[in-house]
Amino acid sequence: MKQSYAILMLLMIMGCSKTEKSKKLTEEVTPFFEATQKPFYHGVASGDPLHDRVIIWTRVTPEDSLNSVVVQWEIAEDPAFVSVYKSDSITTTPARDYTVKADVDGLKPGRFYYYRFKALGTTSMTGRTKTAAVQTDSAAFAVVSCSNWEFGYFNAYQKIAERELDAVVHLGDYIYEYPVGGYGDTTIGRKHLPAHEIVTLQDYRTRYSQYHLDKGLQRARRQHPFITIWDDHEVANNVFKEGAQNHQEDEGEFAARKAAATQAYYEWLPIREGKSHYRSFSFGNIADLIMLDERLEGRTKPVDSLSDPAYKSEAQSMLGAAQLDWFKTTLAQSKSTWKIIGNQVIFSEVDQSGPFPSAPRNLDSWDGYPYEQKHIADYLQEQALKNVIFITGDTHASWAFEVADLKKYNPKTAAGAYAIELGTPSISSSNWNEYTSDDTVKMGEQTLMKANPHLKYGNARDHGYLLLYTNADKAKAEWWYVSTLRTPEATEQLGKSMEVLKNTNRLQ
């Protein structure tokens, strides 16, 4: 009896039973699993670093459909785990899609840590993470957005993995919701799973599972903590609080789709789950990072044209009242040199009538919400807040703006500028030159810069990422571009470097 009881307990601890063993777990992505990574096919990850804690993540994929799996985690200050700093266990279930997240506290600030997981008799690969510093001389971030599976391999993530960073800041469009061929280049053989547009919880889970099989993304997540915010494609194109351009009546209730999308997001990303998606991070005396939710928290339905009577209305909101108050308070209370705003869509005013005469303003960006845009601009200037940098995704292009009151702005001296805005290129989502020639795109870039003298750099041709280095004296931006998306190997090159000195809003 004692032996039978011991065997039964062992099976329970391993998260399986004889009846469960006969029920195979089948997933659309199963044929693409790397056997050597079993059962941790999706790697490991970390995120949301604070001074004393960090989220660590993995996904266990059992061969059989199990009611639960017990997963042990360990964290150490050395990669050999000679002395385990902390350890514990978590039980995951199909209700969490077998994903695992631990909020590991009691850590030391500004330190590298190594972590791993054990389950089903196997040990995962080792991940590396870093807590945020309390006092530091500098802080470095890779800034990314817009990774579309069908447009190519995530080579920029692979290059980011080789950097020494405090965190990777992902500004959204981590996945795309479209069906196969709906928005992408399937000629290289990367086709979305499931094949249809994703709508249900299982759909979103499958899409995240597929994306996390990309080796470049796996490596970046294994090497650096991620700080993420969603944009629109994590749900559907041009999403707002109550709906989306790419949600149709025959796709069911929008509220159900939004709930499914957000649940899968929190399952699959190493993000701390709280009452709000917007949040902030302190990297000591050097940088505060303020992550805004410009989609699901408070965004009202965008107007269709500049002639819409609601266009300049106070009721048109990007952030919502609660988030806007939090944003202003967080800015005002920041004691760090640099105040970095994780921003999904372009904040700067942009006249795009030259290359896009039928769309003189991008109404999906802050230009579509001019009342709140001006309110924030006025607040930054009235409070004389210094060293504010917006970091922005969404556009699949690189930008550098001196954010300014254009009525007072002097493009030669930067007088009238009150902040800086840096746009990151896409990881893989289409640039302008996916649909037209490089020469035509260059003409479009030049037309935009001529019409917008506060725009100091523009590149809508290359894929890659933005590096942002900050210290007590200056912030430096570098745009790095990969040579190809069509194969999983690529080189990279520095496309542009710009600096802004402390207490100035002038790019040079």
N, C-alpha and C positions, 0 to 999 in steps of 0.2 A: 504493500500500500504506500509506504513512504517513497519508494522509487517512482511509482506511477504519479504520485502527487508532485514530486520534484520535476518530472518531465512536463506535467501539465503547467506548472508555474513557469518553467522555462519558456514554453510556447507562448504563454501570455505575455511575458516580458518582451519576447521577440516580436510581439504584435501579430501572432498568427495562431491558427488552430487547424486541426485536421480537416474540418469542414471548409474553412476558408481556403486552404491550400488547393482545393480542387477548382477554385474559381479564379481564372486567369484575369489579370488586369491588362486590358488592351486600350491603347491610345493611338491617335493618328500619327503622332510623332515617333512612336516606338521604333520603326525601321531606321530612324536616323540617330539612334542612341550610339554613343561610343562605348563599346563593351568594357573597356578598361576602367571606366568611371563608375560602373555599377556599384550601388544603386543611386549614386550622387551624380547622375548624368548632367545636371544643370549647374554643377559647380557649387561654389560658395560665394558669399558676398557680405558686405558690411555697409552700414550707413548711419546717417544722422548722428555724427560724432559730437558729443558734448565734452566738457572738461573731465568728467569722471565716468562716462559711460558711452556705449556704442551699441547699435543693433548688429547682431550677426544673424546670417540667414543661410538656409540651404533648402533643398527639396529632396526627399527620399522617394524613390520610385520602386515599390516592391513588385516582384513578379506576379504576386497574387493579390487579389482585392482583399485588403485587411481592414478590420474595424478600427484598428489603431496600431501605431508603431511608436515604440519608445526610442527616443534619440538622445544620446548623451553629447554634451558639448564641453570643450576644454579651451581655455585661453591661457597663453603664456607670454613671457617677455622674450623668449628665444624660440627660433623656428624648430629646434629639436625637442621642445617640450621637456627639457631636463627637469625643470621645476614648474609644475602647473600652477598658475596664479589663481585661477578659479575654475570650477567645473560644476555641472548640474545636468539634469535631464528634463526633457520636455516630451509630452505625448502629442503626436500629430495624428490626424484622422482625415478621411475623405472630405469632411466638411471644410477643411483648410486646404484641400487639394494636395495633401501630404507635404505642404510647405511648413517650414520651421523658422520661427524668429525668437531670439532671446535678447532682452535688453540687459546687457551685462553692465552692472554698476560697480562702484568701488575701485575704479581704475585711476591711474595717475595721469595728470594733464600733460599733453604734448608728447606722448610716448607711442612708439610702435608696439603693437601686440600681434601675436600669431594665434590663430584659432583653427579648430577642426571639429568634426562631428563623427560620431560612431553610431551605427545602426545596422541591424540585420547581419551582424558578424563582420562588418566592413568599416574601415576608416576612410573618411573623405580626404581629398586633397587639402593642403594647408592654405589658409587665407592669411593675408596681412592687413591690418587696419591701423588707424592712428586716432588718438583722442585729440581734441582741440586744446591748444595751449592757453594758459592763463597769462603768461608773459612771454613774448617772443620778439625776435628782430624782424621777422618776415612771415608772410603767408602766401602760398601758391595754390592756384586752382586751375584745373582744366574745365572749360565751359563747353557744353555740347547740347545739341538738340537734333530732332528730326532724323530718326533712324528707320528707314523703310527696307524691309527684308528683300522685296522684289527688285529694288534698284541696285542692289549689290552687296558685297561683303563689307562687314563693319571694320574696315582696316584702320580707321582712325582710333577706334577703341584699342586696337592692338598696339598702336604707337603710344597712346596715353599710358598704357600699362608700364612702359619703360621709363616714365618720368618719375621724379620725386615731387610729390604733391601733398598738400594737406587734405584735399578732397576733390572729387569730380562733381561738378554741379551740372545736373541735367535739367534743362529748362522746358522739357515736354516733347510730345510726339515721340514717346519711347517706343510705341507700336503704332501701326495703322490698321484701320478697321475694314479696309476695302477687300472685295473678292479678288480672286486670281485675275490679273490683267486689268483690274479696275483702276489702278494707279501704280505703275511700275514698269519694269523692263524684264519680262520673263525669259528673254532669249539666253540668259546665262544659266537657266535651270533652277533659279530660286523662286519657288512658287508658294504663295501663302497657304497655310493650313489654319482652319478648314478652308475649302475652296470658295465658299460663299462669304458674303459680308457678315461680320461677326455681330451678333445681337444678344445671344443668351450667355449665361454665366459659363457654361461649358465652352462656348465659342471663344470667349475672351481668355479663358484659362489655356486653351489649346494654342492660341496665338502667342501668349506669353511664353509658354513652354517651347514653342518653336524658336522664338527670338533668342531665348537663352541657351540654345544649342550652338549659336555662332561663337567660334573660338576666340575671336577678338573681344567680344563683349564679356565672355567668361573670364578672360585673362584680366581685363581692366577691373572687373568687379572683385576678382580675387586679390588684386594688388592695392586697391584704394577704397576708402569709404565713399559712397555715393550720397549726395544730397539731391533729392528729386522733387519735382513739382509737375503736375500734369498740365498739358495744353488741351487741344480739342480732340486729336485723333485717338487718344486713350478711350474716348467714348464714341464720338462721331464728328465729322467735319463741321467747323464753325459752331461748336456747341455753346450754349449759354445755360443759365440756371434751369430754365423750363423747357428747353427743346434744342434742336440742332438742325442745320441746313440739310444734313445727310441722315435725317431720321424721317421715315415715311409712315403713313397711317397703317400700311399693311405689315409693318415691322413690330406691331404691338405698342403697348403703353411706353412712352418715353421714360417715365419714372422707373419702370422695371428694368429697362435697358441701362439707365444710369446707375442703378443700384448694382446690377451685375458687373458693370465695367469697373466701378470703384472697388467692389469687393475683390475682384481678381487683381487689381492694381495693388491693394494692400497685402494680398497674399503673396504676390510674386516679387515685390520690391522691399529692400531693407529699410523701410521707413517706419518711424515711430507713430503709432496710431493714437490719435487724440481727438478732442472735440472739434478741432479745425485743421484744415489742410495747410493753411498758411502758418508760418512759424519762423523763428530766427535762430541764428547760431553766432556765437562769439569766438573769434580767434584772437583772444587776448587783447592787448592794447593796439593791435595793428588793424584788424578788420572785423566788422560785424556784417553778417550775411543775412539779408531779410528776404525771405521767399514768399512771394505773393501768389494767391490763387485768383487768376483773372478769367476763370471759366465757370466754375460750379458754385462758388460761394455767393456771388452777388451780381453777376453780369446779367443785364436785361437784354431782351431781344434787340439785335442791331437794326438800325434803320437801313432802308434799301437805297437811299440816295441823299445827296446833300440838300435837296429840296423838301425832304420829309419834314413836316412841322415839328416832329419830335427830336430832330437832330441835335439841337442845342439845349434841349430840355434838361432841367435839374433831375428829372426822374430817370434819365438815361445814366446808368451806373455800370462801371466796370468791376468795382470791388465790393460794393454794398456798404452800408453805413457802418456796421460793426468792424469790418476789416479795415475800412478807411481810417477810423478812429485809432485802431490798433497800430496801423502803419505809421501814422503821424506821431503817436506816442513813442513807438519804438525808435523812430528816427531821432526824436528830440532827446531821448534818454541815452542814446549811444555815446559811449566814452572812447570808442576806438577811433583811430585816425581816419580809416576809410569805411564808408557806409556803402556796401554793395547790395544792390537791389536785384534779386532774382525775378526777372520780368519776362513774361512769355511773348508779348507782342510789342512792336516798336512804340516807345513813348514819345520820341521827338516828332515834331510836326514835319511832314514830308509832302511836298508837292510832286506828285508822280504823273502829272498830266502830259509830260513830254513823251516818255515811253508807253504810257497807258492813258491815252486821251479820253477813253470812255470811263476811266476810274481815276479821277484826279486825286482822290484820297482813298486810302485803304480803310474802309469802314469797319473792318474786323480788328484793326489796331486801335491804339488810344485816339487816333484822329477821328474815329467813329463815336467817341464819347468826349466831346470837347469841353463840356461843363466840368466834369470831374478831372480831366486832364489839366485844365486851367487852375482848378482848385489846388491840385498838388503842386503845380508850378509856382503859384502864388505863395503857398506855404513854405516851400523850400527857400524862396527868396526873402520872404518876410522874416523867417526865423534865422536867416543868414547861415544856413547849414552848409558846411564846407565838406569837400572831398566826397561827394556823392557820385557813385558810378552805377548806372543801369547796365546790367548784362542781359542780353535779349536773344531769343531764339526765333522760331516760327518761319522766317522768310527764306531759309535755305541760301543765305548770302551773308557775306561779311560786311559790316558797317562800322564806322567810327564817327560819332556825332559830338559836336559841342552843343549840348542841349541849351537852348537859348530862348529868350524873349526876342523874337525876330524883329519886332519894332525898334528894339534898342541895340540889336546885335551888330558888332563890327567884326567881320570875318578876318581881318588882318590882326587885330589885337585880342580877339575873343571877349571884348567888353560886351556885357549883356548875357554872356553864358553863365549858367548857374549849376551845371552838372555835366557829366560825360556819359555817353551811351555807346556800348560796344556790342555789336551783333556777331554771333557765332555762325559759321557756315553749317550746313547739314552734315551729319555723319554719312548719309547716303541718299536722302530724298532729292528729287530732281532740282537741278539748278536751271537757270534760264537757257543754258546752252544744251540741255537735253532735247530742246525743241527747235533751236535755231543755231546759227553759226556763232563762233567766238567773236568774230568781227562785229556782228550785229549786236551781240551782248555788250561788247566794249563801248559801242556807240551809245547804247542805253545807259550804261553806267556813267558815261561822260555827260549825257543829257541830264541825268538826275543830279549830278554834282554841280553842274552849272546852275540849275534851278534852285538848288539848296546849298548855299555857300557854307552852312554850318555842318554839312556832310564832308568830312575830310578824307575818307577812304571808303571805297565800295568795290566789292568783287562778287559777282553773281555767277562765276564760272567754276569755282573749285570747291571740292568737298574736304572737310577736315574738322578742325577744332580751334578754339581760342585758348591760349594760355594767359593767365592773369597773375602777375607777380606784384606783391605789395610790400612796402616797407615804410619806415617812418618818414622818408623823404619823397617818395614817388610811387606811382603805379605804372607798370609796364605791361603792354598788351602785345602778344605775338600771335599771328594767324598762321597756322601750320596746315599744309595741304598734302593729301595723299595722291600718289601717281595714278592709281586705278581703283575701281570698285569691282572689276570683272573677274578678278582672281583673288584668292585669300592671302596673297602676298603682295606687298606694295612698298615703295619707298616714300619718303616724305620730304618736303622742303619748306623752308620759312618763306612765306609769301609777303609778309609785312610786319613791321615792328613800330610801335608808337608809344610815347610816354606822356604822362601828365604829372607835373610837379605838385607837391603838397600845396594846398591853399590856392591853387589856380584851377581854372577850367579850360585850359588851353592844351590841345593835343600837338605834339611835336615829334 
